[in-house]
Amino acid sequence: MIADQSITKEDITTFFAELQDRICQALEEADGAGVFREDTWERPGGGGGRSRTITNGAVIEKGGVGYSVVHGEATESTLRALNLSEPAEFYATGVSIVIHPQNPMVPIIHMNVRYFEMSTGHNWFGGGIDLTPHYVVEKDARWFHQYLKTVCDRHDPTHYPTFKPWADEYFFIPHRQETRGIGGIFFDYLKPTSNAHKAHLFAFVQDVGNAFAPIYTYYMHNNRDLPFGEREKNWQLLRRGRYVEFNLVWDRGTKFGLETNGRTESILMSMPPQANWTYDYHPETNSPEAQTLNLLRK
């Protein structure tokens, strides 16, 4: 796209809609058995979206790829965050993804890319990708972070060293003193200062969105057939419990969706199909589970 060409909310909305299509197709091809089911919805206050879910695939036990474009009157909390005292209208669009695999050796992954615009003239991009392995494997973790660094470096060498620690801080469960997973990148309130800058930020967000399919299909192909047993499945359910705790208690995206009368089923499609909470659980000393937990503790 030409750098000095004005990027409109329609341009961004169209990209997100097409991104959802491409990601769903790539995941279906990599899974080989699961097929997405689409549920279109309308938001009473304005806008709507397409929620696509996949269940009981060969690799994916449950996954959701959501696209939305919603608009209406901004909530009081949004106005306060922007130091606005007068009512204003908002427009928000984006794609949000969470995938929960069958095999505990395949990680959980989350991605969100979004754009927010206010009738006051405020507008910004946000998003990121983070990985939540049930078992932290150094080789897999390094590959993931190197891939994201390469994406960031194509646009600005300061992006990765800025957005990587931001993810570590954001995807943190304070009441557990644990990170949700191995992090990734997270960014928010990237506000353009000109048409050219907006085009630059949009190109970066596009690259982040387009990185999702090659990243996750890499783990689907490489880890889907790794052996596991009852012990690993039990650990997977406990780690899913941590995932639920973060999403329901701390995640700003979940809170924003519920505060703006978003569609509950779409907001909560990030929840795993099953999760466990074992009272005062402690893994065996020096076990793979204990090693993973030690790596996740801040």
C-alpha positions as CSV (number, residue, x, y, z in Angstrom):
1,M,0.0,0.0,0.0
2,I,1.3,3.5,-0.8
3,A,2.9,5.1,2.2
4,D,1.2,8.5,1.9
5,Q,-2.2,7.0,1.0
6,S,-4.7,7.5,3.8
7,I,-5.6,4.1,5.5
8,T,-9.3,4.0,6.3
9,K,-11.1,1.9,8.8
10,E,-12.7,0.1,5.9
11,D,-9.3,-1.0,4.6
12,I,-8.4,-2.3,8.0
13,T,-11.7,-4.1,8.4
14,T,-11.4,-5.8,5.0
15,F,-8.0,-7.1,5.9
16,F,-9.2,-8.6,9.2
17,A,-12.1,-10.3,7.5
18,E,-9.8,-11.8,4.9
19,L,-7.2,-12.8,7.5
20,Q,-9.8,-14.8,9.3
21,D,-10.6,-16.7,6.1
22,R,-6.9,-17.5,5.4
23,I,-6.1,-18.6,9.0
24,C,-9.2,-20.9,9.1
25,Q,-8.2,-22.5,5.8
26,A,-4.6,-23.1,6.9
27,L,-5.7,-24.6,10.2
28,E,-8.1,-27.0,8.6
29,E,-5.5,-28.1,6.1
30,A,-2.9,-28.7,8.9
31,D,-5.4,-30.5,11.1
32,G,-6.7,-32.8,8.4
33,A,-10.0,-33.7,10.1
34,G,-11.5,-30.7,11.9
35,V,-13.8,-28.3,10.1
36,F,-14.7,-24.8,11.2
37,R,-18.3,-24.0,12.0
38,E,-19.4,-20.4,11.5
39,D,-21.7,-18.4,13.6
40,T,-22.6,-14.9,12.5
41,W,-23.9,-12.5,15.0
42,E,-25.1,-8.9,15.5
43,R,-24.3,-6.6,18.4
44,P,-27.4,-4.8,19.6
45,G,-25.5,-1.5,20.1
46,G,-24.0,-1.7,16.6
47,G,-22.0,-4.0,14.4
48,G,-21.4,-7.7,14.7
49,G,-19.0,-10.5,13.6
50,R,-18.3,-14.0,12.6
51,S,-17.3,-16.6,15.2
52,R,-15.7,-19.7,13.8
53,T,-15.0,-22.7,16.0
54,I,-13.4,-26.1,15.4
55,T,-13.7,-29.1,17.7
56,N,-12.5,-32.6,17.9
57,G,-10.0,-32.4,15.1
58,A,-7.0,-34.6,14.7
59,V,-4.8,-32.0,16.3
60,I,-7.1,-29.3,17.6
61,E,-9.4,-30.3,20.4
62,K,-11.1,-26.8,20.5
63,G,-10.2,-23.6,18.7
64,G,-11.8,-20.3,17.9
65,V,-11.1,-17.7,15.2
66,G,-13.2,-14.7,15.7
67,Y,-13.6,-11.6,13.6
68,S,-15.6,-8.6,14.7
69,V,-16.5,-5.0,13.7
70,V,-18.5,-3.2,16.4
71,H,-19.4,0.4,17.0
72,G,-21.5,2.5,19.3
73,E,-21.3,4.7,22.3
74,A,-18.0,4.4,24.2
75,T,-18.2,3.2,27.8
76,E,-17.3,5.3,30.8
77,S,-14.1,3.3,31.4
78,T,-12.9,3.9,27.8
79,L,-13.6,7.6,28.1
80,R,-11.7,7.7,31.4
81,A,-8.7,5.9,29.8
82,L,-8.6,8.5,27.1
83,N,-9.1,11.4,29.5
84,L,-12.4,12.3,27.7
85,S,-15.2,13.9,29.6
86,E,-17.8,14.2,26.8
87,P,-19.7,11.2,25.2
88,A,-18.1,9.8,22.1
89,E,-18.6,7.0,19.6
90,F,-16.2,4.1,19.0
91,Y,-15.4,1.8,16.1
92,A,-13.4,-1.4,16.8
93,T,-12.5,-4.3,14.5
94,G,-10.1,-7.2,14.8
95,V,-9.3,-10.9,14.8
96,S,-8.9,-13.0,18.0
97,I,-7.7,-16.6,18.1
98,V,-7.2,-19.2,20.8
99,I,-6.3,-22.9,19.9
100,H,-6.4,-25.7,22.5
101,P,-4.7,-28.9,21.1
102,Q,-5.4,-32.6,21.8
103,N,-1.8,-33.5,22.4
104,P,-0.2,-31.9,25.5
105,M,3.1,-31.6,23.5
106,V,1.4,-29.1,21.2
107,P,1.1,-25.7,22.8
108,I,-1.9,-23.5,23.3
109,I,-1.6,-20.3,21.2
110,H,-3.4,-17.0,21.3
111,M,-3.3,-14.1,18.8
112,N,-5.2,-10.8,18.6
113,V,-4.8,-8.0,16.2
114,R,-7.2,-5.0,16.4
115,Y,-7.9,-1.4,15.5
116,F,-9.8,1.1,17.5
117,E,-11.1,4.5,16.4
118,M,-13.0,7.2,18.2
119,S,-15.3,10.0,16.9
120,T,-12.9,12.4,18.7
121,G,-10.2,11.5,16.2
122,H,-8.3,9.1,18.5
123,N,-7.2,5.9,16.8
124,W,-4.7,3.2,17.5
125,F,-3.6,-0.4,16.8
126,G,-3.1,-3.2,19.3
127,G,-2.5,-6.9,19.4
128,G,0.2,-9.6,19.7
129,I,0.8,-13.3,19.8
130,D,1.7,-15.5,22.8
131,L,2.4,-19.2,23.3
132,T,1.4,-21.3,26.2
133,P,3.2,-24.7,26.1
134,H,2.0,-27.3,28.6
135,Y,5.7,-28.3,28.8
136,V,8.3,-25.7,28.1
137,V,10.9,-27.0,25.5
138,E,13.8,-24.6,24.9
139,K,14.1,-25.4,21.2
140,D,10.5,-24.7,20.5
141,A,10.5,-21.5,22.6
142,R,13.6,-20.1,20.9
143,W,12.1,-20.8,17.4
144,F,8.9,-19.0,18.4
145,H,10.6,-15.9,19.7
146,Q,13.1,-15.8,16.8
147,Y,10.2,-15.9,14.3
148,L,8.5,-13.0,16.1
149,K,11.7,-11.0,16.3
150,T,12.2,-11.4,12.5
151,V,8.6,-10.1,11.9
152,C,9.3,-7.1,14.2
153,D,12.7,-6.3,12.8
154,R,11.2,-5.9,9.3
155,H,9.4,-2.9,10.5
156,D,11.4,-1.4,13.4
157,P,14.4,-2.8,15.4
158,T,12.9,-1.4,18.6
159,H,9.7,-3.4,18.3
160,Y,10.8,-6.7,19.6
161,P,12.8,-5.4,22.6
162,T,9.8,-3.3,23.5
163,F,6.9,-5.7,22.8
164,K,8.5,-8.8,24.2
165,P,8.8,-7.6,27.8
166,W,5.4,-6.0,27.4
167,A,4.0,-9.5,26.7
168,D,5.8,-10.9,29.8
169,E,4.2,-8.3,32.0
170,Y,0.7,-8.5,30.4
171,F,0.4,-12.3,30.3
172,F,1.2,-12.7,34.0
173,I,-1.1,-14.2,36.7
174,P,-0.4,-12.1,39.8
175,H,-2.2,-14.4,42.3
176,R,0.0,-17.3,41.1
177,Q,3.2,-15.3,40.5
178,E,3.4,-17.1,37.1
179,T,3.5,-16.1,33.5
180,R,0.7,-17.7,31.5
181,G,3.2,-19.2,29.1
182,I,6.5,-18.2,27.4
183,G,5.2,-14.9,26.3
184,G,5.6,-13.5,22.8
185,I,4.9,-9.9,21.8
186,F,2.2,-7.6,23.0
187,F,1.5,-4.0,21.9
188,D,-1.3,-1.5,22.5
189,Y,-2.2,2.1,21.8
190,L,0.1,2.4,18.8
191,K,-1.2,5.8,17.7
192,P,-0.4,7.0,14.2
193,T,0.9,10.6,13.9
194,S,0.4,10.9,10.1
195,N,-1.0,9.0,7.1
196,A,2.4,7.6,6.4
197,H,2.9,6.5,10.0
198,K,-0.6,4.9,10.0
199,A,0.3,2.9,6.8
200,H,3.6,1.8,8.5
201,L,1.8,0.6,11.7
202,F,-0.9,-1.1,9.6
203,A,1.8,-3.0,7.6
204,F,3.3,-4.2,10.9
205,V,-0.1,-5.4,12.2
206,Q,-0.7,-7.2,8.9
207,D,2.6,-9.0,9.3
208,V,1.8,-10.0,12.8
209,G,-1.6,-11.4,11.7
210,N,-0.1,-13.2,8.7
211,A,2.5,-14.8,11.0
212,F,0.0,-16.8,12.9
213,A,-0.7,-19.6,10.4
214,P,3.0,-20.5,9.7
215,I,3.8,-20.4,13.4
216,Y,1.1,-22.6,14.7
217,T,1.1,-25.1,11.8
218,Y,4.8,-25.6,12.5
219,Y,3.9,-26.9,16.0
220,M,1.0,-28.9,14.6
221,H,3.1,-30.7,12.1
222,N,6.2,-31.2,14.4
223,N,4.5,-32.1,17.7
224,R,1.2,-33.8,16.9
225,D,2.6,-37.3,17.0
226,L,4.8,-37.0,20.1
227,P,3.9,-39.6,22.7
228,F,2.0,-38.8,25.9
229,G,0.1,-40.6,28.6
230,E,-2.4,-40.0,31.4
231,R,0.2,-38.1,33.5
232,E,0.7,-35.6,30.6
233,K,-3.0,-35.3,30.0
234,N,-3.6,-34.5,33.7
235,W,-0.9,-31.8,33.6
236,Q,-2.5,-30.4,30.5
237,L,-5.8,-30.0,32.3
238,L,-4.1,-28.2,35.2
239,R,-2.3,-25.8,32.8
240,R,-5.6,-25.1,31.1
241,G,-7.0,-24.2,34.5
242,R,-4.3,-21.5,34.8
243,Y,-5.3,-20.3,31.3
244,V,-8.9,-19.9,32.4
245,E,-7.8,-18.0,35.6
246,F,-5.9,-15.4,33.5
247,N,-8.6,-14.9,30.9
248,L,-11.5,-14.5,33.3
249,V,-9.7,-12.5,36.1
250,W,-7.0,-10.4,34.4
251,D,-7.5,-10.2,30.6
252,R,-8.4,-6.7,29.5
253,G,-9.9,-7.9,26.2
254,T,-12.4,-10.2,28.0
255,K,-13.4,-7.3,30.3
256,F,-13.7,-4.9,27.4
257,G,-15.9,-7.3,25.5
258,L,-18.2,-7.8,28.4
259,E,-18.4,-4.1,29.3
260,T,-19.4,-3.1,25.8
261,N,-22.2,-5.7,25.6
262,G,-20.2,-8.0,23.3
263,R,-21.5,-11.4,22.5
264,T,-20.7,-13.7,25.4
265,E,-20.3,-16.9,23.4
266,S,-17.7,-15.2,21.2
267,I,-15.9,-13.6,24.1
268,L,-15.6,-16.9,26.0
269,M,-14.8,-19.1,23.0
270,S,-11.2,-18.9,24.3
271,M,-12.0,-21.2,27.1
272,P,-10.7,-24.8,26.9
273,P,-13.2,-27.7,26.5
274,Q,-12.0,-29.1,29.9
275,A,-9.8,-27.8,32.7
276,N,-8.9,-29.0,36.2
277,W,-8.1,-27.4,39.5
278,T,-6.4,-29.7,42.1
279,Y,-6.2,-28.4,45.6
280,D,-2.7,-27.5,46.7
281,Y,-1.1,-29.3,43.8
282,H,2.7,-29.7,43.8
283,P,4.5,-31.6,41.0
284,E,7.2,-34.1,41.8
285,T,10.6,-32.6,42.4
286,N,12.8,-32.5,39.3
287,S,9.9,-33.8,37.1
288,P,9.2,-32.2,33.7
289,E,6.1,-30.6,35.3
290,A,8.2,-29.1,38.1
291,Q,10.8,-27.8,35.6
292,T,8.1,-26.1,33.5
293,L,6.5,-24.5,36.5
294,N,9.9,-23.2,37.7
295,L,10.4,-21.6,34.3
296,L,7.0,-19.9,34.4
297,R,7.5,-18.4,37.9
298,K,8.5,-14.8,37.8
